[in-house]
Amino acid sequence: MIATPHSPTRTLPTPPLPTKSTPTLSLIMPSSKILAVPLNYQGVYPCPVCRVGKIRDMHLMEAMSCDFCHEIFTVNLEQQQLKMPSRQPPLTWRWNGFNWTETQLEGVELGWGYALGAIAFVLFPTIIIGIVAYNFPLDPHAPITWLPSIWTCLTFLLHFSIIVWLLIEIYQIPLGAYWRGIVRWREVRATVTSARNFQRNSVIRNGE
């Protein structure tokens, strides 16, 4: 038997399967500039003060007001800026098409120096009183051994409350409006609960 050499087999490359070209991300997601809403008198925007209500234009006035905290704002459409003239210096915000940014006092720049000063104002007196209370303890048999610890805590709370009060005054946080909103929410909740109870009792009576 004569052995015939096997001819080498050649593998032909398989053609690539046709694939659908995927659209680019820029075609799927529209540009943020298209979705941006400019500041104008016809729109409704979130209140930058209370963060709860909505501000809209006031009739016959070039101003806007909030339906929750009742603050009044003046509008600069060219700079897309909102100003609260009820305090001096006034607070200003800039509308970027989506939310309010660049909260600042007009003509005043609050930098890191103010933050460091506030931290030092709170911690420095507290640390001094704590060191004195630790190095010069009272007699263990004295009836007021708790006084140094209480005094240290009161020092911290007092200085911290002063900083919080200053922040409330600077940014005009409407605590009264928040309290009125809580009271209003409780009244609505009580009304809804009483209505549900009345409806439930009437159903029970009709069933009997």
MDTraj code that builds the backbone (N, CA, C; nanometers):
import mdtraj as md
import numpy as np

residues = "MET ILE ALA THR PRO HIS SER PRO THR ARG THR LEU PRO THR PRO PRO LEU PRO THR LYS SER THR PRO THR LEU SER LEU ILE MET PRO SER SER LYS ILE LEU ALA VAL PRO LEU ASN TYR GLN GLY VAL TYR PRO CYS PRO VAL CYS ARG VAL GLY LYS ILE ARG ASP MET HIS LEU MET GLU ALA MET SER CYS ASP PHE CYS HIS GLU ILE PHE THR VAL ASN LEU GLU GLN GLN GLN LEU LYS MET PRO SER ARG GLN PRO PRO LEU THR TRP ARG TRP ASN GLY PHE ASN TRP THR GLU THR GLN LEU GLU GLY VAL GLU LEU GLY TRP GLY TYR ALA LEU GLY ALA ILE ALA PHE VAL LEU PHE PRO THR ILE ILE ILE GLY ILE VAL ALA TYR ASN PHE PRO LEU ASP PRO HIS ALA PRO ILE THR TRP LEU PRO SER ILE TRP THR CYS LEU THR PHE LEU LEU HIS PHE SER ILE ILE VAL TRP LEU LEU ILE GLU ILE TYR GLN ILE PRO LEU GLY ALA TYR TRP ARG GLY ILE VAL ARG TRP ARG GLU VAL ARG ALA THR VAL THR SER ALA ARG ASN PHE GLN ARG ASN SER VAL ILE ARG ASN GLY GLU".split()
xyz = np.array([
    [0.0863, -0.1182, 0.0000],
    [0.0000, 0.0000, 0.0000],
    [0.0893, 0.1222, 0.0000],
    [0.0576, 0.2132, -0.0900],
    [0.1388, 0.3349, -0.1034],
    [0.0730, 0.4434, -0.0212],
    [0.1505, 0.4987, 0.0710],
    [0.0962, 0.6049, 0.1583],
    [0.1019, 0.7366, 0.0863],
    [-0.0103, 0.7961, 0.0765],
    [-0.0177, 0.9284, 0.0112],
    [-0.0119, 1.0355, 0.1182],
    [0.0718, 1.1294, 0.0979],
    [0.0815, 1.2369, 0.2007],
    [-0.0470, 1.3177, 0.2045],
    [-0.0838, 1.3490, 0.3265],
    [-0.2052, 1.4304, 0.3454],
    [-0.1767, 1.5747, 0.3077],
    [-0.2650, 1.6302, 0.2301],
    [-0.2483, 1.7711, 0.1912],
    [-0.2878, 1.8605, 0.3078],
    [-0.2081, 1.9599, 0.3371],
    [-0.2408, 2.0482, 0.4521],
    [-0.3694, 2.1249, 0.4261],
    [-0.4502, 2.1292, 0.5305],
    [-0.5783, 2.2004, 0.5200],
    [-0.5604, 2.3455, 0.5600],
    [-0.6194, 2.4318, 0.4843],
    [-0.6128, 2.5753, 0.5112],
    [-0.7466, 2.6227, 0.5677],
    [-0.7389, 2.6980, 0.6764],
    [-0.8601, 2.7535, 0.7381],
    [-0.8799, 2.8951, 0.6879],
    [-0.9923, 2.9153, 0.6265],
    [-1.0229, 3.0483, 0.5746],
    [-1.0746, 3.1374, 0.6869],
    [-1.0311, 3.2594, 0.6928],
    [-1.0808, 3.3495, 0.7989],
    [-1.2284, 3.3792, 0.7794],
    [-1.3019, 3.3735, 0.8917],
    [-1.4459, 3.4006, 0.8850],
    [-1.4687, 3.5507, 0.8787],
    [-1.5545, 3.5913, 0.7906],
    [-1.5801, 3.7359, 0.7802],
    [-1.6492, 3.7862, 0.9053],
    [-1.6196, 3.9061, 0.9484],
    [-1.6829, 3.9606, 1.0701],
    [-1.8314, 3.9814, 1.0482],
    [-1.9061, 3.9517, 1.1540],
    [-2.0501, 3.9692, 1.1468],
    [-2.0839, 4.1175, 1.1445],
    [-2.1823, 4.1514, 1.0673],
    [-2.2201, 4.2945, 1.0645],
    [-2.2800, 4.3361, 1.1981],
    [-2.2304, 4.4423, 1.2520],
    [-2.2788, 4.4950, 1.3799],
    [-2.3418, 4.6303, 1.3567],
    [-2.4431, 4.6554, 1.4354],
    [-2.5105, 4.7843, 1.4268],
    [-2.4292, 4.8882, 1.5031],
    [-2.4081, 4.9957, 1.4407],
    [-2.3318, 5.1026, 1.5053],
    [-2.4157, 5.1642, 1.6156],
    [-2.3570, 5.1684, 1.7364],
    [-2.4278, 5.2251, 1.8510],
    [-2.4160, 5.3755, 1.8474],
    [-2.5239, 5.4449, 1.8750],
    [-2.5163, 5.5911, 1.8746],
    [-2.4293, 5.6405, 1.9877],
    [-2.3666, 5.7496, 1.9667],
    [-2.2780, 5.8058, 2.0672],
    [-2.3582, 5.8612, 2.1826],
    [-2.2863, 5.8818, 2.2947],
    [-2.3524, 5.9303, 2.4154],
    [-2.4064, 6.0705, 2.3974],
    [-2.3394, 6.1460, 2.3126],
    [-2.3859, 6.2825, 2.2923],
    [-2.5184, 6.2875, 2.2197],
    [-2.5493, 6.1796, 2.1382],
    [-2.6777, 6.1768, 2.0706],
    [-2.7876, 6.1241, 2.1603],
    [-2.7499, 6.0358, 2.2578],
    [-2.8506, 5.9797, 2.3477],
    [-2.8923, 6.0819, 2.4522],
    [-2.7947, 6.1420, 2.5168],
    [-2.8241, 6.2350, 2.6241],
    [-2.8166, 6.3766, 2.5695],
    [-2.9201, 6.4520, 2.5827],
    [-2.9167, 6.5889, 2.5344],
    [-2.8233, 6.6733, 2.6178],
    [-2.7815, 6.7800, 2.5617],
    [-2.6881, 6.8680, 2.6308],
    [-2.7557, 6.9337, 2.7496],
    [-2.6746, 6.9602, 2.8545],
    [-2.7301, 7.0228, 2.9739],
    [-2.7769, 7.1642, 2.9455],
    [-2.7189, 7.2279, 2.8446],
    [-2.7621, 7.3625, 2.8121],
    [-2.9040, 7.3632, 2.7566],
    [-2.9431, 7.2541, 2.6922],
    [-3.0786, 7.2476, 2.6386],
    [-3.1794, 7.2324, 2.7519],
    [-3.1425, 7.1558, 2.8575],
    [-3.2333, 7.1329, 2.9686],
    [-3.2361, 7.2488, 3.0669],
    [-3.1401, 7.3390, 3.0608],
    [-3.1344, 7.4491, 3.1558],
    [-3.2533, 7.5423, 3.1363],
    [-3.3082, 7.5886, 3.2473],
    [-3.4228, 7.6800, 3.2458],
    [-3.3740, 7.8167, 3.2907],
    [-3.3821, 7.9190, 3.2078],
    [-3.3345, 8.0510, 3.2486],
    [-3.4281, 8.1148, 3.3502],
    [-3.3748, 8.2098, 3.4227],
    [-3.4535, 8.2827, 3.5217],
    [-3.5363, 8.3894, 3.4516],
    [-3.6678, 8.3834, 3.4702],
    [-3.7581, 8.4827, 3.4128],
    [-3.8789, 8.4970, 3.5038],
    [-3.9610, 8.5947, 3.4735],
    [-4.0764, 8.6240, 3.5590],
    [-4.1916, 8.5262, 3.5381],
    [-4.1870, 8.4453, 3.4334],
    [-4.2955, 8.3508, 3.4082],
    [-4.2730, 8.2155, 3.4749],
    [-4.1534, 8.1891, 3.5250],
    [-4.1222, 8.0589, 3.5814],
    [-4.1500, 8.0505, 3.7303],
    [-4.1429, 7.9281, 3.7807],
    [-4.1578, 7.8987, 3.9237],
    [-4.0308, 7.8276, 3.9678],
    [-3.9693, 7.8755, 4.0761],
    [-3.8385, 7.8265, 4.1174],
    [-3.8399, 7.7940, 4.2668],
    [-3.7512, 7.7057, 4.3120],
    [-3.7435, 7.6770, 4.4563],
    [-3.6901, 7.7974, 4.5326],
    [-3.7415, 7.8153, 4.6520],
    [-3.6988, 7.9289, 4.7340],
    [-3.5585, 7.9019, 4.7878],
    [-3.4634, 7.9930, 4.7679],
    [-3.3277, 7.9689, 4.8178],
    [-3.3126, 7.9917, 4.9674],
    [-3.4138, 8.0476, 5.0324],
    [-3.4041, 8.0767, 5.1757],
    [-3.4562, 7.9602, 5.2578],
    [-3.5842, 7.9257, 5.2399],
    [-3.6438, 7.8202, 5.3216],
    [-3.6257, 7.6813, 5.2616],
    [-3.5970, 7.6711, 5.1313],
    [-3.5796, 7.5424, 5.0627],
    [-3.7057, 7.4566, 5.0650],
    [-3.8204, 7.5171, 5.0962],
    [-3.9459, 7.4432, 5.1032],
    [-4.0457, 7.4973, 5.0018],
    [-4.0666, 7.6289, 5.0034],
    [-4.1667, 7.6895, 4.9172],
    [-4.1161, 7.7145, 4.7763],
    [-4.2031, 7.7741, 4.6966],
    [-4.1730, 7.8103, 4.5586],
    [-4.1866, 7.9614, 4.5435],
    [-4.0993, 8.0192, 4.4618],
    [-4.1075, 8.1623, 4.4354],
    [-4.1612, 8.1832, 4.2949],
    [-4.2450, 8.2840, 4.2822],
    [-4.3031, 8.3227, 4.1533],
    [-4.3212, 8.4733, 4.1527],
    [-4.3550, 8.5268, 4.0362],
    [-4.3623, 8.6717, 4.0233],
    [-4.4816, 8.7278, 4.0995],
    [-4.4670, 8.8520, 4.1440],
    [-4.5743, 8.9253, 4.2096],
    [-4.6421, 9.0142, 4.1060],
    [-4.7728, 9.0181, 4.1091],
    [-4.8482, 9.0926, 4.0092],
    [-4.8181, 9.2419, 4.0204],
    [-4.8005, 9.3032, 3.9039],
    [-4.7773, 9.4474, 3.8916],
    [-4.6492, 9.4923, 3.9614],
    [-4.5567, 9.3987, 3.9843],
    [-4.4293, 9.4329, 4.0477],
    [-4.3181, 9.3520, 3.9822],
    [-4.2019, 9.4120, 3.9696],
    [-4.0860, 9.3413, 3.9163],
    [-4.0120, 9.2740, 4.0319],
    [-4.0790, 9.1802, 4.0939],
    [-4.0235, 9.1096, 4.2090],
    [-4.0871, 8.9725, 4.2175],
    [-4.0295, 8.8876, 4.3024],
    [-4.0810, 8.7538, 4.3270],
    [-4.0978, 8.7338, 4.4766],
    [-4.1873, 8.6435, 4.5140],
    [-4.2109, 8.6145, 4.6549],
    [-4.2291, 8.4647, 4.6734],
    [-4.2014, 8.4186, 4.7966],
    [-4.2131, 8.2769, 4.8306],
    [-4.3499, 8.2515, 4.8922],
    [-4.4104, 8.1390, 4.8566],
    [-4.5419, 8.1054, 4.9100],
    [-4.5351, 8.0369, 5.0459],
    [-4.4141, 8.0176, 5.0998],
    [-4.4004, 7.9527, 5.2306],
    [-4.3457, 8.0492, 5.3355],
    [-4.2279, 8.1067, 5.3097],
    [-4.1679, 8.1984, 5.4072],
    [-4.2025, 8.3442, 5.3791],
    [-4.2685, 8.3730, 5.2654],
    [-4.3176, 8.5066, 5.2295],
    [-4.2047, 8.6092, 5.2151],
    [-4.0853, 8.5634, 5.1804],
    [-3.9772, 8.6569, 5.1521],
    [-3.9968, 8.7172, 5.0128],
    [-3.9539, 8.8419, 4.9966],
    [-3.9651, 8.9127, 4.8696],
    [-3.8252, 8.9300, 4.8114],
    [-3.8123, 8.9040, 4.6820],
    [-3.6836, 8.9091, 4.6139],
    [-3.6936, 9.0015, 4.4930],
    [-3.5838, 9.0685, 4.4645],
    [-3.5704, 9.1418, 4.3393],
    [-3.4863, 9.0592, 4.2428],
    [-3.5116, 9.0769, 4.1137],
    [-3.4535, 8.9898, 4.0117],
    [-3.3694, 9.0730, 3.9160],
    [-3.2528, 9.0200, 3.8826],
    [-3.1679, 9.0762, 3.7782],
    [-3.1580, 8.9715, 3.6676],
    [-3.2373, 8.9904, 3.5615],
    [-3.2441, 8.8896, 3.4562],
    [-3.1154, 8.8827, 3.3753],
    [-3.0452, 8.9928, 3.3598],
    [-2.9222, 8.9920, 3.2807],
    [-2.8149, 8.9066, 3.3467],
    [-2.7998, 8.9199, 3.4777],
    [-2.6999, 8.8418, 3.5504],
    [-2.7560, 8.7131, 3.6081],
    [-2.8874, 8.6852, 3.5833],
    [-2.9527, 8.5654, 3.6384],
    [-2.9306, 8.5591, 3.7893],
    [-2.9635, 8.6693, 3.8554],
    [-2.9331, 8.6847, 3.9970],
    [-3.0584, 8.7219, 4.0740],
    [-3.0669, 8.6711, 4.1952],
    [-3.1783, 8.6984, 4.2855],
    [-3.1234, 8.7670, 4.4094],
    [-3.1952, 8.8693, 4.4562],
    [-3.1480, 8.9472, 4.5705],
    [-3.2599, 8.9602, 4.6732],
    [-3.2233, 8.9451, 4.8019],
    [-3.3188, 8.9612, 4.9109],
    [-3.2908, 9.0941, 4.9800],
    [-3.3680, 9.1985, 4.9488],
    [-3.3380, 9.3314, 5.0029],
    [-3.3884, 9.3546, 5.1441],
    [-3.4488, 9.2550, 5.2086],
    [-3.5036, 9.2754, 5.3425],
    [-3.3956, 9.2830, 5.4493],
    [-3.2725, 9.2521, 5.4156],
    [-3.1626, 9.2629, 5.5103],
    [-3.0495, 9.3410, 5.4454],
    [-2.9650, 9.4011, 5.5280],
    [-2.8510, 9.4787, 5.4806],
    [-2.7235, 9.4291, 5.5471],
    [-2.6210, 9.3967, 5.4671],
    [-2.6205, 9.3912, 5.3207],
    [-2.7069, 9.2768, 5.2697],
    [-2.7661, 9.2921, 5.1511],
    [-2.8602, 9.1901, 5.1022],
    [-2.7897, 9.0609, 5.0623],
    [-2.8650, 8.9522, 5.0730],
    [-2.8179, 8.8225, 5.0253],
    [-2.8462, 8.8102, 4.8763],
    [-2.7545, 8.7494, 4.8030],
    [-2.7717, 8.7295, 4.6597],
    [-2.7458, 8.5839, 4.6242],
    [-2.8172, 8.5361, 4.5220],
    [-2.7994, 8.4023, 4.4672],
    [-2.7926, 8.4128, 4.3156],
    [-2.7251, 8.3172, 4.2546],
    [-2.7172, 8.3122, 4.1089],
    [-2.7819, 8.1826, 4.0591],
    [-2.8656, 8.1947, 3.9562],
    [-2.9367, 8.0803, 3.8988],
    [-2.8546, 8.0235, 3.7837],
    [-2.8190, 7.8939, 3.7933],
    [-2.7371, 7.8306, 3.6896],
    [-2.8189, 7.7486, 3.5907],
    [-2.9502, 7.7624, 3.5951],
    [-3.0363, 7.6866, 3.5060],
    [-3.1025, 7.5679, 3.5719],
    [-3.0503, 7.5273, 3.6893],
    [-3.1044, 7.4113, 3.7598],
    [-3.1320, 7.4415, 3.9070],
    [-3.0425, 7.5142, 3.9727],
    [-3.0601, 7.5474, 4.1135],
    [-2.9840, 7.6758, 4.1448],
    [-2.9959, 7.7194, 4.2704],
    [-2.9320, 7.8429, 4.3140],
    [-2.7908, 7.8142, 4.3633],
    [-2.6965, 7.8965, 4.3220],
    [-2.5569, 7.8805, 4.3611],
    [-2.5010, 8.0165, 4.4024],
    [-2.3773, 8.0146, 4.4505],
    [-2.3022, 8.1359, 4.4849],
    [-2.3778, 8.2226, 4.5845],
    [-2.4218, 8.1611, 4.6946],
    [-2.4866, 8.2380, 4.8003],
    [-2.3832, 8.3258, 4.8696],
    [-2.4087, 8.4554, 4.8731],
    [-2.3127, 8.5455, 4.9347],
    [-2.3809, 8.6752, 4.9752],
    [-2.3151, 8.7453, 5.0669],
    [-2.3585, 8.8788, 5.1048],
    [-2.3020, 8.9785, 5.0051],
    [-2.3838, 9.0711, 4.9632],
    [-2.3398, 9.1674, 4.8632],
    [-2.2289, 9.2556, 4.9208],
    [-2.1136, 9.2510, 4.8565],
    [-2.0001, 9.3306, 4.8999],
    [-1.9192, 9.2699, 5.0123],
    [-1.9536, 9.1485, 5.0565],
    [-1.8827, 9.0834, 5.1668],
    [-1.8392, 8.9449, 5.1207],
    [-1.7144, 8.9110, 5.1454],
    [-1.6617, 8.7792, 5.1113],
    [-1.6278, 8.7049, 5.2400],
    [-1.6998, 8.5947, 5.2636],
    [-1.6761, 8.5119, 5.3820],
    [-1.5781, 8.4013, 5.3447],
    [-1.4502, 8.4208, 5.3800],
    [-1.3475, 8.3240, 5.3447],
    [-1.3172, 8.2290, 5.4588],
    [-1.2019, 8.1607, 5.4437],
    [-1.1607, 8.0637, 5.5453],
    [-1.1235, 8.1318, 5.6762],
    [-1.0876, 8.2593, 5.6717],
    [-1.0524, 8.3289, 5.7950],
    [-1.1683, 8.3359, 5.8925],
    [-1.2898, 8.3589, 5.8392],
    [-1.4073, 8.3630, 5.9259],
    [-1.4362, 8.2252, 5.9853],
    [-1.4184, 8.1206, 5.9055],
    [-1.4430, 7.9850, 5.9564],
    [-1.3436, 7.9488, 6.0661],
    [-1.2163, 7.9801, 6.0443],
    [-1.1163, 7.9514, 6.1474],
    [-1.1406, 8.0347, 6.2728],
    [-1.1828, 8.1593, 6.2546],
    [-1.2148, 8.2423, 6.3706],
    [-1.3314, 8.1870, 6.4505],
    [-1.4336, 8.1347, 6.3799],
    [-1.5483, 8.0762, 6.4499],
    [-1.5078, 7.9507, 6.5270],
    [-1.4228, 7.8669, 6.4659],
    [-1.3772, 7.7457, 6.5351],
    [-1.2951, 7.7816, 6.6586],
    [-1.2067, 7.8807, 6.6443],
    [-1.1265, 7.9231, 6.7592],
    [-1.2139, 7.9850, 6.8676],
    [-1.3175, 8.0586, 6.8271],
    [-1.4077, 8.1210, 6.9243],
    [-1.4811, 8.0165, 7.0071],
    [-1.5094, 7.9012, 6.9476],
    [-1.5811, 7.7957, 7.0198],
    [-1.4859, 7.7098, 7.1025],
    [-1.3721, 7.6714, 7.0449],
    [-1.2853, 7.5733, 7.1102],
    [-1.1895, 7.6349, 7.2114],
    [-1.1384, 7.7551, 7.1848],
    [-1.0343, 7.8115, 7.2712],
    [-1.0824, 7.8320, 7.4150],
    [-1.1958, 7.8987, 7.4399],
    [-1.2408, 7.9115, 7.5801],
    [-1.2741, 7.7775, 7.6445],
    [-1.3311, 7.6856, 7.5654],
    [-1.3656, 7.5543, 7.6211],
    [-1.2408, 7.4786, 7.6643],
    [-1.1352, 7.4845, 7.5828],
    [-1.0107, 7.4143, 7.6168],
    [-0.9465, 7.4756, 7.7406],
    [-0.9480, 7.6074, 7.7516],
    [-0.8872, 7.6732, 7.8685],
    [-0.9581, 7.6313, 7.9968],
    [-1.0904, 7.6369, 7.9961],
    [-1.1649, 7.5993, 8.1166],
    [-1.1478, 7.4508, 8.1464],
    [-1.1425, 7.3669, 8.0432],
    [-1.1209, 7.2246, 8.0660],
    [-0.9843, 7.1954, 8.1262],
    [-0.8797, 7.2661, 8.0791],
    [-0.7452, 7.2453, 8.1345],
    [-0.7396, 7.2895, 8.2805],
    [-0.8008, 7.4039, 8.3102],
    [-0.8021, 7.4520, 8.4493],
    [-0.8772, 7.3546, 8.5395],
    [-0.9908, 7.3041, 8.4908],
    [-1.0683, 7.2098, 8.5721],
    [-0.9934, 7.0787, 8.5921],
    [-0.9112, 7.0396, 8.4950],
    [-0.8364, 6.9138, 8.5074],
    [-0.7150, 6.9292, 8.5985],
    [-0.6452, 7.0425, 8.5886],
    [-0.5237, 7.0620, 8.6682],
    [-0.5523, 7.1050, 8.8110],
    [-0.6667, 7.1652, 8.8350],
    [-0.7018, 7.2105, 8.9701],
    [-0.8365, 7.1500, 9.0097],
    [-0.8380, 7.0206, 9.0351],
    [-0.9656, 6.9558, 9.0695],
    [-1.0125, 6.9974, 9.2086],
    [-1.1415, 6.9878, 9.2282],
    [-1.1997, 7.0189, 9.3582],
    [-1.1817, 6.9014, 9.4540],
    [-1.2079, 6.9290, 9.5792],
    [-1.2015, 6.8245, 9.6809],
    [-1.3071, 6.7183, 9.6505],
    [-1.2688, 6.5903, 9.6458],
    [-1.3685, 6.4864, 9.6147],
    [-1.4867, 6.4848, 9.7100],
    [-1.4678, 6.5359, 9.8325],
    [-1.5769, 6.5360, 9.9297],
    [-1.6620, 6.6628, 9.9207],
    [-1.6265, 6.7537, 9.8303],
    [-1.7049, 6.8769, 9.8164],
    [-1.8382, 6.8456, 9.7495],
    [-1.9435, 6.9201, 9.7840],
    [-2.0760, 6.8899, 9.7260],
    [-2.0921, 6.9358, 9.5813],
    [-1.9962, 7.0121, 9.5290],
    [-2.0112, 7.0648, 9.3918],
    [-1.8959, 7.0159, 9.3036],
    [-1.8600, 6.8898, 9.3160],
    [-1.7527, 6.8359, 9.2320],
    [-1.7924, 6.8315, 9.0840],
    [-1.9212, 6.8370, 9.0550],
    [-1.9693, 6.8332, 8.9174],
    [-1.9600, 6.9689, 8.8486],
    [-1.9300, 7.0751, 8.9247],
    [-1.9336, 7.2096, 8.8679],
    [-1.8329, 7.2311, 8.7543],
    [-1.7053, 7.1863, 8.7635],
    [-1.6121, 7.2106, 8.6517],
    [-1.6574, 7.1470, 8.5201],
    [-1.7096, 7.0252, 8.5274],
    [-1.7552, 6.9600, 8.4036],
    [-1.8745, 7.0333, 8.3438],
    [-1.9696, 7.0710, 8.4288],
    [-2.0863, 7.1440, 8.3796],
    [-2.0448, 7.2795, 8.3230],
    [-1.9499, 7.3452, 8.3885],
    [-1.9046, 7.4762, 8.3413],
    [-1.8360, 7.4649, 8.2053],
    [-1.7586, 7.3596, 8.1854],
    [-1.6924, 7.3390, 8.0559],
    [-1.7948, 7.3146, 7.9453],
    [-1.8939, 7.2312, 7.9735],
    [-1.9977, 7.2038, 7.8731],
    [-2.0791, 7.3286, 7.8421],
    [-2.1115, 7.4066, 7.9449],
    [-2.1878, 7.5293, 7.9220],
    [-2.1082, 7.6307, 7.8405],
    [-1.9776, 7.6359, 7.8623],
    [-1.8938, 7.7266, 7.7830],
    [-1.8976, 7.6893, 7.6356],
    [-1.8855, 7.5599, 7.6069],
    [-1.8914, 7.5156, 7.4672],
    [-2.0275, 7.5455, 7.4059],
    [-2.1354, 7.5127, 7.4775],
    [-2.2694, 7.5330, 7.4224],
    [-2.2999, 7.6806, 7.4017],
    [-2.2546, 7.7661, 7.4929],
    [-2.2818, 7.9090, 7.4802],
    [-2.2110, 7.9681, 7.3585],
    [-2.0833, 7.9386, 7.3416],
    [-2.0094, 7.9931, 7.2277],
    [-2.0589, 7.9333, 7.0957],
    [-2.0948, 7.8057, 7.0976],
    [-2.1473, 7.7436, 6.9758],
    [-2.2826, 7.8035, 6.9379],
    [-2.3670, 7.8314, 7.0370],
    [-2.4973, 7.8922, 7.0079],
    [-2.4810, 8.0333, 6.9519],
    [-2.3776, 8.1053, 6.9938],
    [-2.3531, 8.2384, 6.9368],
    [-2.3196, 8.2277, 6.7885],
    [-2.2369, 8.1299, 6.7510],
    [-2.2028, 8.1106, 6.6098],
    [-2.3263, 8.0712, 6.5294],
    [-2.4090, 7.9827, 6.5852],
    [-2.5317, 7.9425, 6.5155],
    [-2.6247, 8.0618, 6.4976],
    [-2.6359, 8.1452, 6.6006],
    [-2.7209, 8.2644, 6.5910],
    [-2.6700, 8.3592, 6.4827],
    [-2.5385, 8.3753, 6.4732],
    [-2.4823, 8.4611, 6.3685],
    [-2.5123, 8.4050, 6.2293],
    [-2.5021, 8.2730, 6.2124],
    [-2.5344, 8.2128, 6.0828],
    [-2.6815, 8.2324, 6.0477],
    [-2.7694, 8.2206, 6.1482],
    [-2.9120, 8.2422, 6.1229],
    [-2.9380, 8.3863, 6.0814],
    [-2.8683, 8.4804, 6.1456],
    [-2.8875, 8.6207, 6.1107],
    [-2.8284, 8.6536, 5.9735],
    [-2.7153, 8.5929, 5.9408],
    [-2.6516, 8.6233, 5.8123],
    [-2.7339, 8.5682, 5.6971],
    [-2.7724, 8.4414, 5.7059],
    [-2.8431, 8.3768, 5.5959],
    [-2.9944, 8.3806, 5.6114],
    [-3.0438, 8.4502, 5.7151],
    [-3.1876, 8.4717, 5.7321],
    [-3.2658, 8.3407, 5.7241],
    [-3.2256, 8.2428, 5.8036],
    [-3.2956, 8.1140, 5.8062],
    [-3.4322, 8.1347, 5.8711],
    [-3.5411, 8.1069, 5.8010],
    [-3.6756, 8.1392, 5.8521],
    [-3.7263, 8.0356, 5.9517],
    [-3.6790, 8.0431, 6.0754],
    [-3.7242, 7.9483, 6.1767],
    [-3.8732, 7.9637, 6.2052],
    [-3.9219, 8.0892, 6.2025],
    [-4.0649, 8.1105, 6.2244],
    [-4.1500, 8.0457, 6.1164],
    [-4.1038, 8.0531, 5.9913],
    [-4.1786, 7.9899, 5.8822],
    [-4.1774, 7.8384, 5.8961],
    [-4.0634, 7.7826, 5.9388],
    [-4.0585, 7.6380, 5.9611],
    [-4.1566, 7.5969, 6.0711],
    [-4.1628, 7.6763, 6.1791],
    [-4.2536, 7.6429, 6.2879],
    [-4.3992, 7.6529, 6.2430],
    [-4.4316, 7.7574, 6.1646],
    [-4.5681, 7.7689, 6.1127],
    [-4.6016, 7.6525, 6.0202],
    [-4.5034, 7.6073, 5.9422],
    [-4.5269, 7.4927, 5.8554],
    [-4.5526, 7.3652, 5.9346],
    [-4.4786, 7.3468, 6.0456],
    [-4.5005, 7.2283, 6.1291],
    [-4.6391, 7.2322, 6.1923],
    [-4.6786, 7.3508, 6.2423],
    [-4.8119, 7.3641, 6.3027],
    [-4.9203, 7.3385, 6.1991],
    [-4.9009, 7.3929, 6.0778],
    [-4.9994, 7.3716, 5.9716],
    [-5.0074, 7.2243, 5.9336],
    [-4.8928, 7.1565, 5.9286],
    [-4.8921, 7.0136, 5.8949],
    [-4.9639, 6.9325, 6.0021],
    [-4.9450, 6.9693, 6.1296],
    [-5.0149, 6.8986, 6.2371],
    [-5.1651, 6.9203, 6.2290],
    [-5.2066, 7.0427, 6.1957],
    [-5.3500, 7.0691, 6.1839],
    [-5.4115, 6.9891, 6.0695],
    [-5.3424, 6.9852, 5.9558],
    [-5.3933, 6.9077, 5.8423],
    [-5.3987, 6.7598, 5.8766],
    [-5.2955, 6.7119, 5.9453],
    [-5.2936, 6.5705, 5.9828],
    [-5.4061, 6.5375, 6.0795],
    [-5.4318, 6.6271, 6.1762],
    [-5.5413, 6.6034, 6.2706],
    [-5.6761, 6.6055, 6.1995],
    [-5.6921, 6.6962, 6.1016],
    [-5.8179, 6.7020, 6.0267],
    [-5.8403, 6.5748, 5.9459],
    [-5.7348, 6.5269, 5.8798],
    [-5.7467, 6.4041, 5.8006],
    [-5.7765, 6.2844, 5.8907],
    [-5.7116, 6.2785, 6.0073],
    [-5.7353, 6.1667, 6.0994],
    [-5.8783, 6.1670, 6.1513],
    [-5.9289, 6.2852, 6.1877],
    [-6.0669, 6.2929, 6.2364],
    [-6.1664, 6.2567, 6.1271],
    [-6.1386, 6.2967, 6.0025],
    [-6.2281, 6.2616, 5.8921],
    [-6.2289, 6.1111, 5.8682],
    [-6.1118, 6.0484, 5.8766],
    [-6.1063, 5.9031, 5.8595],
    [-6.1799, 5.8311, 5.9725],
    [-6.1635, 5.8789, 6.0951],
    [-6.2336, 5.8162, 6.2077],
    [-6.3848, 5.8311, 6.1938],
    [-6.4296, 5.9489, 6.1493],
    [-6.5732, 5.9698, 6.1300],
    [-6.6273, 5.8781, 6.0216],
    [-6.5514, 5.8640, 5.9120],
    [-6.5952, 5.7754, 5.8043],
    [-6.5982, 5.6303, 5.8502],
    [-6.5006, 5.5900, 5.9302],
    [-6.4966, 5.4527, 5.9797],
    [-6.6133, 5.4257, 6.0736],
    [-6.6432, 5.5211, 6.1615],
    [-6.7551, 5.5022, 6.2541],
    [-6.8887, 5.4968, 6.1805],
    [-6.9018, 5.5789, 6.0755],
    [-7.0267, 5.5762, 5.9990],
    [-7.0435, 5.4433, 5.9264],
    [-6.9335, 5.3862, 5.8764],
    [-6.9417, 5.2560, 5.8101],
    [-6.9816, 5.1479, 5.9094],
    [-6.9258, 5.1546, 6.0316],
    [-6.9595, 5.0546, 6.1335],
    [-7.1071, 5.0653, 6.1727],
    [-7.1565, 5.1884, 6.1853],
    [-7.2971, 5.2066, 6.2209],
    [-7.3902, 5.1561, 6.1116],
    [-7.3535, 5.1821, 5.9868],
    [-7.4367, 5.1332, 5.8768],
    [-7.4353, 4.9811, 5.8692],
    [-7.3218, 4.9209, 5.9065],
    [-7.3142, 4.7755, 5.9048],
    [-7.3986, 4.7119, 6.0137],
    [-7.4107, 4.7821, 6.1267],
    [-7.4942, 4.7276, 6.2335],
    [-7.6431, 4.7382, 6.1988],
])
top = md.Topology()
chain = top.add_chain()
for i, resn in enumerate(residues, 1):
    res = top.add_residue(resn, chain, resSeq=i)
    for name in ("N", "CA", "C"):
        top.add_atom(name, md.element.get_by_symbol(name[0]), res)
traj = md.Trajectory(xyz[None], top)
